[in-house]
Amino acid sequence: MNPTLSPHRACGTCTLCCRLPDIDALAKPANEWCENCVEGQGCRIYERRPQLCRDFLCLWMTDERLGAEWNPANSHMMIYRQGPQITVLVDPDFPDIWKREPYGQQLSSWARQPKTEGQYVIVFVGDAVFKVD
């Protein structure tokens, strides 16, 4: 099931999805700005951006239960679901933010959800990878 954009959410000036993930279609490595990104404004090639970029919605854009503190522009993290995995990409300029409140407690709560759901949380900070327990 593809996530659905919340009608009450917008990217605004957030462009973390143009920096944090690797994007093979653009030969863009993780944690580097996409050459097509105008920081704080958006994509220069928006109308012809790759399908991966067109399809992507972070969890804050699709889950209205997450408060304003989870907006990637505020949290310095981009979070999304991949099947049972919750993936957290952390802005390397704020490497410990995922451990601070309210984030650390919520990430741990998601990780502790019943194993029957199979859910787990993985955090990427630069080249480091952490599984939240």
Secondary structure, 3 states (H helix, E strand, C coil): CCCCCCCCCCCCCCCHHHCCCCEHHHCECCCCCCCCEECCCEECCHHHCCHHHHHCCCHHHHCCCCCHHHCHHHHCEEEEEECCEEEEEECCCCCCHHHCCCHHHHHHHHHCCCHHHCCEEEEEECCEEEEEC
